[in-house]
Amino acid sequence: MNIQSPNLFRRKPVIITAILLIGFLSVQFIRPQITNPPVKAEIEAPAEVKSILVRACYDCHSNQTNLRWYDQVSPVYWKVASHVNTGRKHLNFSNWQNLAPADQKAMLWEAVNQIAAGAMPIKDYELVHPSSAVSKNDLEVLKKYVSSLSPKQIPGDTAKINAADKQYNHWQKATTASVKLPTALNGITYIPDYKNWETISSTERFDNGTMRVIFGNPTAIKAIREHHINPWPNGTTFAKVAWDQVTDKDGNVHTGAFKQVEYMIKDDKKYAATAGWGWARFKTDKLVPYGKTAMFTNECVSCHKPLSNSDFVFTSPIQH
């Protein structure tokens, strides 16, 4: 029979505590780097807007990260470092002036939409940093600011109307020609059949004056009817089509010139490296594939990452 010594039994909690303490102290030396480079091109915005951005966003989206004492204790530090390094790659308010004006508007529009969708600030970050929370009033301030930057709609805008007419005439002449379909840099080919799919939602981009319709292929429509949309089944494909938003002289809003079409194709094995989705975008009526390398998909995944709990999909099907 194996009988433990009474002394060993009494020392057991002490030994376990010592091992845990040594382990805790050891992990403090494993520290991903967080630096605060010089700020040379910071965003300029009204004081009330800047105040919200600094409080809610700057820790992860600027070179002015403020690490609290509890942020510096591993393993919390590891999580904070991941948030900061990932956040700065996608949006850095300290490098804001280096972006083109159109990209600045797009970034702000995206940020406000992610806040409105509850995807930002990231919930586990907000839990530890309650001061980063964005209230309803804060959100309204941000929306008002982004809206103030958007292009003004001009009733009967002849430039937009002429652009749409010119594009339409070009398409009319091109209908008899056989054209090779363009392919994105990640191998996804333009899918013309989206024009026969069903509409599942629509959105407006007031930052750049466009309107968009989201189409779903038969697999997507079946998933919606069966309430099987999180995750979406393999084979689901969305096409988001954007046009200029045109307001006629009577105030009616309708589509103008075609701007682009974007695809999301669900295949959790084939596209495992890009969050289970294949991504592609074709711009202008010439259907020019987006991006300079196949790595353009990192931009897509990064934008959709806050919606990881919704299978990376922003679109909520319209309920009937």
N, C-alpha and C positions, 0 to 999 in steps of 0.2 A: 504494500500500500504506500502511495506517495503522499506524505504529510508535509505541508508547507510549514516553514518556520514561522512562529508568531511575529518575529521581528520583520521578516520579509513581507508578511501580510500587512503590517502597519506601514511599511515604507512604500508599498505599491502606489498609493495616490501621489506621493511625493515624486516618485520616479516618473510617473505619467505626466505630471505637471511640468517636471523639468524637461522632458522630451518635447512637450508642446511648446514650452517657452523657447527652447533652443531652435525649434523649427520656425516659430514666429519671428525670432530675431534674424534667423538666416535669410528668410525671404525678403527682409528689408533691404538686402544688398542687390536684389534683382529689380532693377529700376529702368524701364523704358525711358528714353530721353524726352523731356519736355523743355523746350527753350522758348524764350520770348525775343525773337529777332527785332531789330529796330522797326518802328512804324513810320513808313514813308509815304503811304498813299491811302490814308484812312478815309472812310466814308464821311461825307458832309451831309448833314440832315438837320431839320429843325430840332430844337433842344428836347422837346417832349418825345420825339421819335428816337433820337440818339440815346436818351435816358433808358428807354425800354430795351433797345438793342444792347446797350452796355450791360444792363442788369441781367437780361435773359439769354443773350446769345454770345457775348464776347468771350466768356471762359473757354468755349470750344471753337468759336469762329473768329478769332482775332489773334494777334501776337501779344495780347495783353491778358493772358490767362492768369487768373488770381487763384492760386492754390491755397485752400484753407489747411489748417493743421491736420484735419482728419482726411484730407485728400492725399496727404503724403505718407499715409500708413498703408503698407501693402497688406492685403491684396486690393484694398480700395484704390490705391494709387494706379494699379495696373488698368483697372476699368476706366479711371479718369484719363489716363494717358491714351487709351484707345479712343475715347470720345474726342479728345483734343486733336490728336493726329489725324483721325478720320475726318473730323469736322472741318479742320483747316484746309484739307485737300479739296473739299467740295465748295466751301464758301469761307472766304477770309476777308473780313471787313477792313483789315489793315492793309490789304492790297487792292482795295476797292477801285481806286482811281486808275488802276492798270487795265480795268475792264472797259470794253466799248459801252457806250450809253445803252444800247439795246440789250446787251448782256446784263448790265446792272439792273435794268427794269425787269428782265426775266428772272434774275436771281431773287429780287425782292418779291416778285409775284409768287414764285415757288415757295419762298420762306413763309409768306403770309398764308398761303394755302395749306402748308404743312402744319402750321400752328392751328389754323381753323379746323383741320381734320383731326387734331389731337395727337399728331405724330411728333410734334416738337413743342417744347423741349422733350427729349427722350425721358420717359417716365421714371426709369430707375435713377437717372441723373437728377431729375426734379425732386425725387423723394429725399435724396441726400442734400440737395441744394434748393430748399423751398423758395428762396428769393428769386429763382429763375422762372417761377411760374408766370404765365401771361394771363392776365385777367380779361374779361369781356371788354372792359373799357380800353385796356391796352390794345387788344386786337382791333377795335374800332379805330383807334388812333393810327395804327399801322395800315389798315385798309384805306383809310382816308388819304394817307400820304401816298401810297402806291397808286391809288386812283388819280391823284393830282398829277402824277407823272405820265399818265397814259395819253396817247394821242387823242385829240378832240375829234368827235364825229362831226363831219360837215355834211348837212343835208344836200343831196344831189352832187356829191363830190365827183366832179368830172374826171379827175385823174384816176380814181378807183374804177369808175364806170367804164372809162376807155380801156383800162388795163384788162378788165373782165371781158369786154367785147373783143379785144384783140386776141385774147387767149381762146375764146370760143371759136372765132373764125379760123384760128390755126388748127384747132382740134377738128373742125368740120372738114378741112382739107386733108387731114392726116388719117381719116377713118379708113381710106382704101389702101393705105400703105401697110405692109407687114414689117413690124418693128421688133427687134430683139429686146426681150425684157431685161431691164437693168438688175444687177446683183450687188448687194451691199458687201462691204469689205469682210464681213464675217460669213459670207456665203449664202445669205438669205436673199432669195429672188423676189422681186416685186410681184404682188399677187393681185392681178386686175379683177379677179372674181369678187373682191370685197363689195363691188357695186351691186351685187345680187344678194348680199347678206342683209340681216335685219338690224335696224337701229336699236341700240340699247340705252343710249344716253346722249347728252349734248353738253358742251361747256362753252364758256366765253373767256377769252384772254384779253382783258381790258388793258393790260400793259402794252400790248402790241396791236390792238384793234383787230383781232381775228375771232372767228367763231368756229367751233369744231363739232363734228358729229362722230360718235363712236359706234362702229358696226361690229357685230359678233357673228362668227361663222355658225353653222348648224350645231356644232358641238357646244359652243358657248350658249346658244339659245336653249338647248336641251338642259344644260347644267342650271341655267337660271330657272327654268320651269320646275326642275326637281330640287331646287334650293341646294344645289351642290356647287357652291361657289367659293368655298374656303376650306381646302384648296380647290382651285379650278382643275378639272380633269385634263389629262394629257390630250392634246389635239385642239384644245381651245385656242382660238386666234381672234385677236382684236385688231381692228383697223381704225385709227383715229385720223380723220381727215380735216384739214384746216383751210379755211378760205378767209380772204379779206372780209371784214364786216362793213357793209355798205348801208347807209341810211338814205332813202330817197327823199324827194322834196316834200312828200306827205308824212314823213316821219316813220315810214315802214322800214324795218330792218331785214336785210336779206344777204345772201352770200354774194361775194364779188369774185375776184381772181383766186384760183386755186393756189395754195401756198406749199402744202406738203401732205404726205401721208406717212403715218408711223404704224408699225406692226409690233404686237407682242404675241409670240407663239409658245404655248406651254408644252414642254417635254422635259420632265424632271431628270431624265437620264442624259439625253443629248445635250441639254443646256445646263447641266448641273453646275458648271463653273460660273454661270451668270444668273444665279438665283432660280434656276429651273425654267427660265424664259429665254427665247430667242428674240433679239431686238433688231429693228431695222427702221430706217427713216429715209424717205426719198423726197428731195426738195425741188420746188418749182415745177412748172409744166414740163420741164425736160427730165424730171424724175432723177435728179442727181443724187447718188448715194451719199449719205451723211458720213462725216468723219474723215480723218487722214490715215488712220490705221484701223485694224480690226478691234483695237482696244477702246474704240469709241463706246463700246458696251459698258465700260466701267462708269461712264458718265450716266448712262441709263439706270444701271443698278444703284448707283449712289443716290440718284434722285428718288428712286422708288423704295430705297431701303427703309425709310421710316414707316412704310406701310407693310413691313414684313409680317405683321400679324394678320394682314388681309391678303396674303399671298402676293404682295408687291403690286397690288392693283389699286389705283386711285378710283376708278370708275365704279359707281354703285348703279346697278341696273335700275331704270325707272320702274317704279311699282305701279301696276294698273289696278 
